[in-house]
Amino acid sequence: MKISLIGTGSFGTSLSLVLADNGHDVIIYGRNNEVVEEINTKHTNSSYLKEIELPSSIKATVDLNEALSHAELVVLAVPVKAIRSVTRDMHKLLETLGRKVQIVHVAKGLELGTHLRVSKVIAEETTTDTVKDISVMSGPSHAEEVAKRSPTTVSVASAQPEYAKIVQDVFMNSYFRVYDNDDMVGVEIGGALKNIIALSIGVIHGLGFGDNAKAAVITRGLQEIARLGTRMGADPLTFTGLAGMGDLIVTATSMHSRNYRCGIMLSEGKSVEQAQEEMGMVVEGVNTTRAAYELAAEYEVEMPITKVLYQFLFEEMSEEEATYALMLRERTGETDKLKEVMGKQNKEWTRE
């Protein structure tokens, strides 16, 4: 299949390697001339994936028109804040070209202001004349490990199951396994909100708290994700799977995770801007914390971890105050909360 990846960051580049290994005709679009030239001439992307050699069949371009003229499937791998503008540009070009493509996005966050999931942002900026389907691929998948062909498993979700299966077939190989899913809300919310918990874990790690505290926050964080997700219409079972528990574990426990590393830097007194500059990459959890905090109020959902992190990031709560606010909350019953999270009423599963 002819496939174009939009975005030359670490994850987009690692996915291009997967697709090239599977024999697809791959073009990567990016705005940075130096990165594009390096991919084309040296077959590396040292800015984002050090010591990784890319297949020579992968081509890169700074011409979005060229990328879209090539594509049957578009993999959208840009930060959430760029999704709307990039998608708008894509739509205009596709209209001019008279082309219609399938889109799968891999962004993990919520749009500031609108609080929209990424697929909803894409849908607002495109029409059925230019886009066949919008799906999301998410799960525990550090770019660094994907690029090394380390075994990785993810989920892909679409409102149209036949298109999810196309993405599944395109990406699946011996080291990159893909499960299909029909719960777009759950897959997108799980991928977005786990970054909030990973940021929190980074902070408490940086302050010297141990595995006991981390395990507690991860566990309670998963329930917090599920509370908001199910209220928004997700299947509660999604949060026990790859896009929920799986992605949360890998993001909250690894130095590959930019959100986890950012939390550690914040605990050392660095600003968000300093942390992102040092890493050279966007930390999605920061903006997602603000969006999720506002969504929790809108849906009247209790999200104590998100609330504390919001106060820490945007209201000058100290690291120590934030940590103890998380660990010393009022007494409550765990099983009552579990029933609330899983949407269990009258001993039957419900889906709001």
Helices and strands as residue ranges (DSSP letters): E 2-6, H 10-21, E 25-29, H 33-41, E 59-61, H 64-70, E 73-76, H 80-97, E 101-105, H 118-125, E 131-138, H 143-147, E 152-158, H 161-171, E 176-181, H 184-206, H 211-231, G 236-240, I 242-246, H 247-253, H 258-267, H 272-279, H 284-299, H 304-314, H 319-327, H 334-342, E 344-345, E 348-349
